[in-house]
């Protein structure tokens, strides 16, 4: 290709606007794409920097704040394949989606309102859309697949954090990560990667709907652990839908956790060695806790896979419950199907968040781009976990290593009782097995909400979570 036909090298494309919080404080929003470049070295000779990706970010900085004492939080969602829209417009950012809630959803085009509880009150915010999500794309001539995997994702998101920190003079600011779902895998990995690669030490990591160890949530052959760890979530779902009568949720969860901790793993481990009486007792207890029939529990050999549960638990009502948030219900075209065809909770939130984001970026933040904003894309699949070949995916060791290296690193874990994707008891199990000295376990705090994966769609949970996150950043005990 001749020089005159080569496309121009990409450049940062950022737009800056000024706004005011409900409290009267002014802040600056900077949104657009940052170019990531890599060093090109051939036969030991440095040849320059080559563009490799254009990553979309939205940053909010409070005007007049002292940068050395002002915290900054880097936030992202998961998927893999999700943009940061959920944390951005759900709980952390200065504007939020208005969509209603389970059983009382608003009709299109939904709404957008000031977020009076935004984390911006106590921390600057940088929302990052990984490559192929949002408006982020691989650079011209580069393959996106290089970013579609555990290691490539950590390196690219870590590079965005390093670049933003450097360009904005924030190396001496308190720094936090906030990740949701697979974003917690990313955040745990980044805590270690940022330290070891750049010497960038964090003050805290916020893990929302956490999963550190995939063995705790994957229903693979021979892995009975997930069945036990999902049981308390099934009990919470059954309680929400009236299958435990008027009993307090706390009592139901206490029973389910006790059974999941001792008797259930024992029964699963015994297999065909269970006596008829022992099996009958297990069937009865599992059915009582989950709201399923004894016949169903017996037919699935005591092992309840999560998507089968969401389809089965309200089958007598010809309804299915959501995976991301099991407070939401819907209808499936086949009332006899083993697994639902769509998640009613995802159906409920996709429209409001897509509409709000596309409106907000263009009309309020002044950023124009004709590409589709990829809220949640399958283009990143198959996601590469080649680093874990022959083993299950886990970042528990990486988070523990980061905490041992930096004993001041604090971790906040947010759990939704009705989250059927990353169950709270699985998170508790993973953290109970972190290879940490006893002195560091006090650096970890858990908070719980009577909602699902995106717990902030439930207004009481949003208010509580906003206060919890602000207290964590400020180092306060709640």
Residue pairs with C-beta under 8 A, 6 or more apart in sequence:
7 140
9 51
10 33
10 35
10 51
10 54
10 139
10 140
11 35
12 32
12 33
12 34
12 35
13 32
13 33
13 54
14 30
14 31
14 32
14 33
14 34
15 30
15 31
15 32
15 365
15 366
15 367
16 28
16 29
16 30
17 28
17 29
17 364
17 365
17 366
18 26
18 27
18 28
18 29
18 63
19 26
19 27
19 28
19 29
19 94
19 364
20 26
20 27
21 27
21 94
21 114
21 118
21 120
21 121
22 114
22 116
23 116
23 121
25 62
25 63
25 121
26 62
26 63
26 64
27 60
27 61
27 62
27 63
27 94
27 120
28 60
28 61
28 63
29 58
29 59
29 60
29 94
29 365
30 57
30 58
30 59
30 60
30 61
31 56
31 57
31 58
31 59
31 361
31 365
31 366
31 367
32 56
32 57
32 367
33 54
33 55
33 56
33 57
33 135
33 136
34 54
34 55
34 57
34 160
34 163
34 164
35 51
35 53
35 54
35 55
35 139
36 51
36 52
36 53
36 54
36 55
36 139
36 156
36 159
36 160
36 163
37 49
37 50
37 51
37 52
38 49
38 50
38 52
39 46
39 48
39 49
40 46
40 47
40 48
40 49
40 50
41 47
51 139
51 140
51 142
52 138
52 139
52 142
52 146
52 156
53 131
53 136
53 137
53 138
53 139
53 142
53 147
53 156
54 136
54 137
54 138
54 139
55 128
55 129
55 130
55 131
55 136
55 156
55 160
56 128
56 129
56 134
56 135
56 136
57 126
57 127
57 128
57 129
57 160
57 164
58 84
58 88
58 93
58 126
58 127
58 361
58 365
59 124
59 125
59 126
59 127
59 164
60 93
60 94
60 120
60 124
60 125
60 126
61 124
61 168
62 70
62 120
62 124
65 124
67 168
67 169
67 170
67 172
67 173
68 172
68 173
69 173
69 174
70 123
70 124
70 173
70 174
71 122
71 123
71 124
71 173
71 174
71 175
71 176
71 203
71 473
72 123
72 124
72 125
72 126
72 165
72 170
72 173
72 174
72 175
72 176
73 92
73 119
73 123
73 124
73 125
73 126
73 175
73 176
73 177
73 178
73 206
73 473
74 126
74 128
74 160
74 161
74 164
74 175
74 176
74 177
74 178
75 84
75 87
75 88
75 92
75 125
75 126
75 127
75 128
75 177
75 178
75 179
76 84
76 87
76 127
76 128
76 129
76 130
76 157
76 178
76 179
76 180
76 183
76 186
76 187
77 83
77 84
77 85
77 86
77 87
77 179
77 180
77 181
77 182
77 183
78 179
78 180
78 181
78 182
78 183
78 184
78 185
78 186
79 133
79 181
79 182
79 376
79 377
79 380
80 130
80 148
80 153
80 182
80 380
80 381
80 383
81 132
81 133
81 374
81 376
81 377
81 378
81 379
81 380
81 381
81 383
82 133
82 181
82 182
82 183
82 375
82 376
83 129
83 133
83 134
83 357
83 373
83 374
83 375
83 376
84 127
84 128
84 129
84 133
84 134
85 134
85 353
85 354
85 357
85 375
86 180
86 349
86 353
86 454
87 93
87 127
87 178
87 180
87 183
87 208
88 127
88 357
89 95
89 96
89 97
89 112
89 353
89 356
89 357
89 360
90 96
90 97
90 353
90 454
90 456
90 457
90 462
91 115
91 117
91 119
91 456
91 462
91 465
91 466
91 469
92 118
92 119
92 120
92 125
92 127
92 178
92 469
93 115
93 118
93 119
93 120
93 125
93 127
94 114
94 115
94 118
94 120
95 112
95 113
95 114
95 115
95 356
95 360
95 364
96 112
96 113
96 114
96 115
96 118
97 110
97 111
97 112
97 352
97 353
97 356
98 106
98 110
98 111
98 112
98 113
98 352
99 105
99 106
99 110
99 111
99 348
99 349
99 352
99 353
99 457
100 106
101 327
101 457
101 458
101 459
102 325
102 327
102 328
102 329
102 345
102 348
102 458
103 327
105 348
106 352
108 351
108 355
109 355
110 351
110 352
110 355
110 356
111 356
112 356
112 359
112 360
117 462
117 463
117 466
117 467
117 470
118 466
119 125
119 178
119 466
119 469
119 470
119 473
121 470
122 470
122 473
122 474
123 176
123 473
124 170
124 173
126 161
126 164
128 157
128 160
128 161
129 135
129 136
130 136
130 147
130 153
130 156
130 157
130 186
131 137
131 138
131 144
131 147
131 148
131 153
131 156
132 138
132 144
132 147
132 148
132 374
132 377
132 379
132 380
133 374
133 375
133 376
133 377
133 380
134 373
134 374
134 375
135 369
135 371
135 373
135 374
137 144
137 371
138 144
138 146
138 147
144 379
144 380
145 384
146 152
147 153
147 156
147 380
148 380
148 381
148 382
148 383
148 384
149 383
149 384
149 385
149 386
150 185
150 189
150 383
150 384
150 385
150 386
150 387
150 388
150 393
151 384
151 386
151 387
152 384
153 186
154 186
154 189
154 190
154 193
155 193
157 186
157 190
158 190
158 193
158 194
158 197
158 198
161 190
161 194
161 200
162 194
162 198
162 200
164 170
165 171
165 173
165 175
165 200
171 200
174 203
174 473
175 200
175 201
175 202
175 203
176 202
176 203
176 204
176 205
176 206
176 473
177 187
177 190
177 191
177 202
177 204
177 205
177 206
178 187
178 205
178 206
178 208
178 469
179 185
179 186
179 187
179 188
179 205
179 206
179 207
179 208
180 208
180 209
180 453
180 454
181 208
181 209
181 211
181 421
181 422
181 453
182 211
183 208
184 207
184 208
184 209
184 210
184 211
184 212
184 422
185 211
185 212
185 393
185 395
187 205
187 206
187 207
188 205
188 207
188 212
188 395
188 396
188 398
188 399
188 402
189 395
189 398
191 202
191 205
191 398
191 399
191 402
191 403
191 409
192 398
192 399
192 401
192 402
192 405
193 398
194 200
194 201
194 202
195 201
195 202
195 402
195 405
195 406
201 406
201 408
201 409
202 402
202 406
202 409
203 408
203 409
203 410
204 409
204 410
204 411
204 412
204 472
204 473
205 399
205 409
205 410
205 411
205 412
206 412
206 414
206 469
206 472
207 411
207 412
207 413
207 414
207 427
208 414
208 455
209 414
209 415
209 416
209 419
209 421
209 422
209 453
209 454
209 455
210 413
210 414
210 415
210 422
210 427
210 430
211 217
211 422
211 426
211 427
211 430
212 394
212 395
212 396
212 399
212 427
212 430
212 431
213 392
213 393
213 394
213 395
213 396
213 430
213 433
214 392
214 393
214 394
215 223
215 225
215 226
215 392
215 394
216 225
216 226
216 229
216 426
216 427
216 429
216 430
217 226
217 229
217 230
217 421
217 422
217 423
217 426
218 226
218 392
219 226
219 227
219 303
219 305
219 306
224 265
224 268
224 269
224 303
225 265
225 429
226 426
227 264
227 268
227 302
227 303
227 304
228 260
228 261
228 264
228 265
228 268
229 260
229 423
229 425
229 426
229 429
230 304
230 306
230 309
230 420
230 423
230 425
230 426
231 256
231 259
231 260
231 264
231 286
231 289
231 290
231 304
231 425
232 253
232 256
232 257
232 260
232 423
232 424
232 425
233 326
233 417
233 418
233 419
233 420
233 423
233 424
233 425
234 256
234 289
234 290
234 291
234 304
234 309
234 313
235 244
235 252
235 253
235 255
235 256
235 289
235 290
236 249
236 252
236 253
236 256
236 326
236 417
236 418
237 291
237 309
237 313
237 321
237 326
237 418
237 420
238 244
238 252
238 289
238 290
238 291
238 313
239 247
239 249
239 252
240 326
240 327
240 418
241 291
241 313
241 314
241 321
241 329
243 291
243 313
244 252
244 291
249 417
249 450
252 289
253 417
255 289
256 289
257 425
259 285
259 286
259 289
260 425
263 282
263 285
264 282
264 286
267 274
267 278
267 279
267 282
267 302
268 302
268 303
270 278
274 282
279 298
279 302
282 302
283 294
283 297
283 298
283 302
284 294
286 292
286 297
286 302
286 304
287 293
287 294
287 296
287 297
290 297
290 304
290 309
290 313
291 313
292 304
292 309
292 312
292 313
296 312
297 304
300 308
306 323
306 420
307 323
307 339
307 340
308 338
308 339
309 420
310 320
310 321
310 322
310 323
310 326
310 339
310 340
310 343
310 420
311 320
311 332
311 337
311 338
311 339
311 340
313 321
314 320
314 321
314 329
315 335
318 331
318 335
319 329
319 330
319 331
320 329
320 330
320 331
320 332
320 340
320 344
321 327
321 328
321 329
321 344
321 420
322 328
322 329
322 330
322 343
322 344
322 345
322 346
322 348
322 420
322 452
323 343
323 345
323 346
323 420
323 421
324 343
324 345
324 346
324 349
324 419
324 420
324 421
324 452
324 453
324 454
325 345
325 348
325 416
325 418
325 419
325 420
325 451
325 452
325 453
325 454
325 457
326 345
326 418
326 419
326 420
326 452
327 345
327 418
327 451
327 452
327 458
328 344
328 345
328 348
328 452
329 344
330 340
330 342
330 344
330 347
332 340
332 341
332 342
333 341
334 341
345 452
345 453
348 457
349 454
349 457
350 375
350 376
353 375
354 373
354 375
357 373
357 375
358 373
361 367
361 369
361 373
362 368
385 393
388 394
396 430
396 433
396 434
396 435
397 435
399 411
399 434
400 434
400 435
400 436
402 409
403 409
403 411
403 434
403 436
403 440
403 443
404 436
404 437
404 440
407 439
407 440
407 443
408 443
409 443
410 443
410 444
410 445
410 472
410 475
411 443
411 444
411 445
412 445
412 447
412 468
412 469
412 472
413 427
413 431
413 444
413 445
413 446
413 447
414 446
414 447
414 449
414 455
414 465
414 468
414 469
415 424
415 427
415 446
415 447
415 448
415 449
416 424
416 448
416 449
416 450
416 451
416 452
416 453
416 454
416 455
416 461
417 424
417 448
417 449
417 450
417 451
418 450
418 451
418 452
419 451
419 452
419 453
419 455
420 452
420 453
421 453
422 453
424 448
427 446
428 446
431 444
431 446
434 441
434 444
445 472
445 478
447 464
447 465
447 468
447 478
449 455
449 458
449 461
449 464
449 465
450 458
450 460
450 461
451 457
451 458
451 461
452 458
455 461
455 462
455 465
456 462
456 465
456 466
467 478
468 478
471 477
471 478
